[in-house]
Amino acid sequence: MSDPLIGVTGFAVSLLLVALRVPIALAMAVTGVVGFGIVNGFSTIGFILGSGPFESMFPYSLSVIPLFLLMGVFASHSRMSSDLFGAANALVGHLRGGLAIASIGACAGFGAICGSSLATVATMGRVALPEMRRAGYDDQLSAPSIAAAGTLGVLIPPSILLVIYGLLTEQSIGRLFSAAIIPGLLATLLYSLAVTLAVRLRSDLVQVSKRRSWAERLPELRSAWPAALLFIAVIGGIQVGLFSPTEAAAVGAGGAILIAAIRRVLTRHIVTLAMWETVSMTGMIFFIMVGAGLFNYFIETTGLPQFLIGLIEASALPPLAVLFLIMLFYILLGCFMDALSMILLTVPFIYPVIVAMGFDPIWFGILIVTVAELGLITPPIGMNLFVIQGIAPDIPSSKIVRGMVPFLFADCVRLVVLIAFPGLVLWLPSVFF
């Protein structure tokens, strides 16, 4: 058996282990170590076990992950989620489907200070879902709108997935954050249009809320200033060159803690809880990264990336056709694997193919995260769907899945637009970097 074929077999084995409910980190680590031993001799296993885990976690730039997670955790405990929903509700809540649109806007705002899809869904679901139910919204619209909008947390900067992609491919995290701004706004707009279309086709999904005066709405709009200030400080500081991404993450974490102190929620219990949440999430991510690092040693030594490049060149397929096949591969994989694991598992051998075909790696990074969002809301493994059902277990899963159709269509439209018009992704990085 040739080395590239061993690499393909190893990839298939890792997917099989995941299907058998083996933790993804362990599945990648075991496959990587055993595969490396098969290719290079089992006497060499001590080398990757000794150096692989350390090299996966020692880069200084990885400190951005726990800092951004800490910022999001303290932002959640500081009532910023409810403030953002109140502000969005004040702007559009009186429209038909306005509360669902407000939930999407609030998720976009909270994602901009959180960076995690699951945290965005869990936090905003507890705030927005009860409000929509009280207002008479059908669960087929309210629950899917939050689950879909929660995916904005992995795209709108600061995004943990973009940080991981940047570290794996040695791309500028600042440029990736800049590139994600317009696609994030486009996603928010398309999700809002999906709600508008859904309520036009089925008016029974919503009840129209009473329009309030500006005097009643202005206090709610003002309450969102801490979240806006935090986003401007972090992302604005990166864009104008005031901070590196790591420094910006530290500023964001410090700012979130300061806001919590000003709002008098910085109790001993909250601090302990926030630190535990940050440590547990960081540990989970780093454990997966160690497994991915061991797996990558194996993939590199099989020469699988070079084999794939040669195979594509021999096929004479147009670059866009290859890109379409890669996107389809990610969509199918996303149905069975979480976004972080999918990126860590596949980017090491997909990225060289993309570069060899002449595609911009920043643009491709945004496409990968966009497709990863689809996996978060696609059965059977769509994690956001499980989070929503955990918040409201009385909502049938079939109802949530049916309600996801307009949002999945909106995601597909966005993917086509971003492929057809790369300038939407690359314009801001060209301006600021």
C-alpha positions in Angstrom: 0.0 0.0 0.0 1.4 3.4 -1.0 1.9 6.1 1.6 -0.8 8.4 0.1 -3.3 5.5 0.2 -2.3 4.9 3.9 -3.1 8.6 4.5 -6.5 8.3 2.9 -7.2 5.1 4.9 -6.1 6.9 8.1 -8.6 9.7 7.4 -11.3 7.2 6.8 -10.4 5.4 10.1 -10.6 8.6 12.1 -14.1 9.3 10.7 -15.1 5.8 11.6 -13.9 6.2 15.1 -15.8 9.5 15.4 -19.0 7.7 14.1 -18.4 5.1 16.9 -18.6 8.0 19.4 -14.8 8.0 20.2 -13.9 11.6 21.2 -12.6 13.5 18.1 -9.3 14.4 19.9 -8.6 10.8 20.8 -9.7 9.5 17.4 -7.2 11.9 15.6 -4.4 11.2 18.1 -4.7 7.4 17.9 -5.0 7.4 14.1 -2.0 9.8 13.8 0.3 7.9 16.1 -0.5 4.4 14.7 -0.4 5.7 11.1 2.9 7.4 11.7 4.3 4.2 13.1 3.1 2.2 10.0 4.7 4.6 7.6 8.0 5.3 9.5 8.3 2.3 11.8 6.9 2.0 15.3 10.3 2.8 16.8 9.7 6.4 15.8 6.5 6.8 17.7 8.3 8.2 20.8 9.4 11.2 18.7 5.9 12.4 17.8 4.6 11.6 21.3 7.4 13.6 22.8 7.3 16.7 20.5 3.8 16.7 19.0 1.7 17.8 22.0 4.2 20.5 23.0 4.4 21.9 19.4 0.6 21.9 19.2 0.2 24.2 22.2 3.4 26.2 22.7 2.9 29.1 20.1 2.4 32.4 21.9 -0.4 33.3 19.5 -2.6 30.6 21.0 -3.0 32.7 24.1 -5.6 34.6 22.1 -8.1 31.7 22.5 -8.5 31.7 26.3 -8.6 35.5 26.3 -11.4 35.8 23.8 -13.3 33.0 25.6 -12.8 34.9 28.8 -14.2 38.1 27.2 -17.3 36.2 26.0 -17.9 34.5 29.3 -17.8 37.8 31.3 -19.9 39.5 28.6 -22.5 36.8 29.1 -22.6 37.3 32.8 -22.7 41.1 32.5 -26.2 41.0 30.9 -24.9 42.3 27.6 -27.0 39.6 25.8 -30.3 41.0 27.1 -29.2 44.6 26.4 -28.4 43.7 22.8 -31.7 42.0 22.4 -33.5 44.9 23.9 -31.8 47.4 21.6 -32.5 45.3 18.5 -36.1 44.8 19.7 -36.4 48.6 20.0 -35.4 49.1 16.4 -37.3 46.3 14.6 -39.6 44.6 17.2 -42.7 46.2 15.9 -42.3 44.7 12.4 -44.0 41.5 11.3 -41.4 38.9 12.5 -39.6 41.7 14.2 -38.7 39.8 17.4 -37.1 37.0 15.3 -35.1 39.7 13.3 -34.2 41.3 16.6 -32.9 37.9 17.8 -30.7 37.7 14.7 -29.3 41.2 15.2 -28.7 40.5 18.9 -26.9 37.2 18.1 -24.7 39.1 15.6 -23.9 41.7 18.2 -23.2 39.1 20.9 -21.1 37.0 18.5 -19.0 40.0 17.9 -17.9 40.0 21.6 -18.1 36.2 22.2 -16.5 34.3 19.2 -18.4 31.1 20.0 -21.5 29.8 18.3 -22.6 27.5 21.1 -22.2 30.2 23.7 -24.1 32.7 21.5 -27.0 30.2 21.0 -27.1 29.2 24.7 -27.1 32.8 25.9 -29.4 34.4 23.4 -31.8 31.4 23.5 -32.4 32.0 27.2 -33.1 35.7 26.6 -35.0 35.8 23.2 -36.9 32.5 23.1 -39.1 33.3 26.1 -39.9 36.8 24.7 -40.9 35.4 21.4 -43.1 32.7 23.0 -44.8 35.3 25.1 -45.4 37.4 22.0 -47.2 34.5 20.3 -44.5 33.5 17.9 -44.6 29.9 16.6 -41.8 27.7 17.8 -41.1 26.7 14.1 -39.8 30.3 13.6 -38.5 31.3 17.0 -36.2 28.4 17.8 -34.7 28.0 14.3 -34.1 31.8 14.0 -31.9 31.7 17.2 -30.2 28.5 16.2 -29.3 29.9 12.8 -28.2 33.3 14.0 -26.0 31.7 16.6 -23.8 30.5 13.8 -22.8 34.2 13.4 -20.6 33.7 16.5 -18.1 31.6 14.5 -17.9 34.2 11.6 -18.2 37.7 12.9 -14.9 38.6 14.6 -13.5 37.8 17.0 -14.0 34.2 15.8 -12.3 31.2 17.5 -12.5 29.2 14.2 -10.8 32.0 12.2 -8.1 32.1 14.9 -7.6 28.3 14.5 -7.6 28.5 10.7 -5.0 31.4 10.8 -2.7 29.5 13.1 -3.0 26.3 11.0 -2.2 28.1 7.7 0.1 30.8 9.1 -2.3 33.6 7.8 -2.8 36.9 9.5 -5.5 36.7 12.1 -6.1 40.5 11.7 -6.7 40.1 8.0 -9.0 37.2 8.6 -11.0 39.2 11.1 -11.2 42.1 8.6 -12.3 39.8 5.8 -15.1 38.4 7.9 -16.9 41.7 8.6 -18.8 42.1 5.3 -19.7 38.4 5.1 -21.0 38.6 8.7 -23.2 41.6 7.8 -24.3 39.8 4.7 -25.3 36.7 6.7 -27.3 38.9 9.2 -29.1 40.5 6.3 -29.9 37.2 4.5 -31.2 35.6 7.8 -33.4 38.6 8.3 -34.7 38.3 4.8 -35.3 34.6 5.4 -37.6 35.5 8.4 -39.4 38.1 6.3 -40.0 35.6 3.6 -41.2 32.9 6.1 -43.7 35.2 7.7 -45.1 36.4 4.4 -45.6 32.8 3.3 -47.1 31.8 6.7 -48.7 34.7 8.6 -49.7 32.4 11.4 -46.1 32.1 12.5 -46.1 35.5 14.3 -48.2 38.1 16.0 -47.4 41.7 15.3 -46.2 43.7 18.3 -47.5 47.1 19.2 -45.3 50.0 17.9 -43.8 52.0 20.7 -42.7 55.7 20.7 -39.1 56.7 20.5 -39.2 57.9 24.0 -39.9 54.4 25.1 -37.3 52.8 22.9 -34.3 55.1 23.4 -33.4 53.8 26.9 -33.1 50.3 25.4 -31.0 51.5 22.6 -28.7 53.3 25.0 -28.2 50.2 27.1 -26.3 48.5 24.3 -23.3 50.9 24.5 -21.0 48.6 26.5 -21.2 45.8 23.9 -20.7 48.4 21.1 -17.7 49.9 22.9 -16.1 46.5 23.5 -16.5 45.5 19.9 -15.0 48.9 18.6 -12.1 48.7 21.1 -11.2 45.1 20.1 -11.9 44.9 16.3 -11.3 48.6 15.7 -8.0 48.4 17.5 -6.9 45.5 15.3 -8.0 47.2 12.1 -6.1 50.5 12.7 -3.0 48.7 13.9 -3.3 49.8 17.5 -3.3 46.2 18.9 -2.1 42.9 17.7 -4.9 40.2 17.9 -3.4 38.9 21.1 -3.2 42.3 22.7 -6.8 43.0 21.5 -8.0 39.8 23.1 -6.4 40.9 26.4 -8.0 44.4 26.1 -11.3 42.7 25.4 -11.1 40.4 28.3 -10.1 43.3 30.6 -12.9 45.4 29.2 -15.5 42.7 29.8 -14.3 42.3 33.4 -14.4 46.1 33.9 -18.0 46.3 32.6 -19.0 43.4 34.9 -17.4 45.3 37.9 -19.2 48.6 36.9 -22.5 46.7 36.7 -21.8 45.1 40.1 -22.1 41.5 39.0 -18.4 40.7 39.6 -19.1 38.6 42.7 -16.8 35.8 43.9 -19.3 33.2 42.6 -19.4 34.8 39.1 -15.6 35.1 38.9 -15.2 31.4 39.9 -17.9 30.3 37.4 -16.4 32.4 34.6 -12.9 31.1 35.2 -14.1 27.5 35.3 -16.1 28.0 32.0 -13.0 29.5 30.3 -10.7 26.8 31.5 -13.0 24.0 30.5 -13.6 25.4 27.0 -9.9 26.1 26.5 -8.9 22.7 27.7 -11.4 21.1 25.3 -10.0 23.1 22.3 -6.4 22.5 23.2 -7.0 18.7 23.6 -8.5 18.6 20.1 -5.5 20.6 18.8 -3.1 18.1 20.3 -4.9 15.3 18.6 -4.9 17.2 15.4 -1.2 17.9 15.7 -0.4 14.2 16.0 -2.7 13.4 13.1 -1.0 16.1 11.0 2.4 14.5 11.5 1.0 11.4 10.0 -0.7 13.2 7.0 2.5 15.1 6.2 4.7 12.0 6.2 2.3 10.2 3.8 2.6 12.9 1.2 -1.2 13.0 0.9 -1.4 16.8 0.1 1.1 16.5 -2.8 -0.7 13.4 -4.0 -4.0 15.3 -4.1 -2.5 18.2 -6.0 -1.1 15.9 -8.6 -4.4 14.1 -8.9 -6.3 17.3 -9.5 -3.7 18.6 -12.0 -4.0 15.2 -13.9 -7.8 15.5 -13.9 -7.7 18.9 -15.7 -10.8 20.0 -13.8 -11.4 23.8 -13.8 -10.5 25.4 -10.4 -14.1 26.4 -9.7 -15.2 22.8 -10.2 -12.6 21.6 -7.7 -13.7 24.3 -5.3 -17.3 23.2 -5.7 -16.3 19.6 -4.8 -14.4 20.8 -1.8 -17.4 22.8 -0.6 -19.7 19.8 -1.1 -17.2 17.6 0.9 -17.3 20.1 3.8 -21.1 20.3 3.7 -21.4 16.6 3.9 -18.7 16.3 6.6 -20.4 19.0 8.6 -23.5 16.9 8.9 -21.5 14.4 11.1 -18.7 16.5 12.7 -18.5 19.7 14.7 -16.9 22.7 13.0 -13.7 22.9 15.0 -12.8 19.3 14.6 -13.6 19.4 10.9 -11.3 22.3 10.3 -8.4 20.8 12.3 -8.8 17.4 10.6 -9.0 18.6 7.0 -7.2 21.9 6.5 -3.7 20.4 6.6 -4.3 18.5 3.4 -6.9 20.7 1.8 -5.0 24.0 2.2 -2.0 23.0 0.0 -4.5 22.1 -2.8 -6.2 25.5 -2.5 -2.9 27.3 -2.7 -1.7 25.2 -5.6 -4.9 26.2 -7.6 -4.2 29.9 -7.0 -7.1 30.7 -4.7 -6.6 33.4 -2.0 -6.1 31.6 1.4 -7.9 34.5 3.3 -10.9 34.1 1.0 -10.9 30.4 1.3 -10.8 30.7 5.1 -14.0 32.7 5.1 -15.6 30.1 2.8 -14.6 27.2 5.2 -16.1 29.0 8.2 -19.3 29.7 6.1 -19.6 26.1 5.3 -18.8 25.1 8.9 -21.8 27.2 9.9 -24.0 25.0 7.8 -22.8 22.0 9.8 -23.9 23.7 13.1 -27.6 23.8 12.0 -27.7 20.6 9.8 -29.0 17.3 11.2 -28.1 14.9 12.6 -25.1 16.5 14.5 -26.0 20.2 14.2 -24.9 21.3 17.7 -26.9 24.5 17.7 -30.1 22.4 17.3 -29.2 20.4 20.4 -28.5 23.6 22.4 -31.9 25.1 21.5 -33.6 21.8 22.4 -31.8 21.8 25.7 -33.2 25.2 26.4 -36.7 24.3 25.3 -37.1 20.5 25.5 -40.8 20.7 24.8 -40.2 21.8 21.2 -40.2 18.8 18.9 -36.9 18.4 17.0 -38.9 17.8 13.7 -40.4 21.3 14.1 -37.0 22.9 14.6 -35.6 21.0 11.5 -38.5 22.1 9.3 -38.0 25.7 10.5 -34.3 25.6 9.5 -35.1 25.3 5.8 -35.2 29.1 5.0 -32.0 29.7 6.9 -30.2 26.9 5.2 -31.3 28.4 1.9 -30.0 31.8 3.0 -26.6 30.2 3.8 -26.4 28.6 0.4 -27.2 31.9 -1.3 -24.4 33.6 0.8 -21.9 30.9 -0.1 -22.7 31.4 -3.8 -22.4 35.2 -3.5 -19.0 35.0 -1.7 -17.7 32.6 -4.4 -19.0 34.8 -7.2 -17.8 38.1 -5.7 -14.5 37.5 -3.8 -14.1 41.3 -3.4 -16.8 41.2 -0.7 -14.2 39.2 1.4 -10.9 40.8 0.2 -11.8 44.5 0.1 -11.4 45.4 3.8 -8.1 43.4 4.2 -6.7 45.3 1.3 -7.7 48.6 2.9 -6.4 48.0 6.4 -3.5 45.6 5.8 
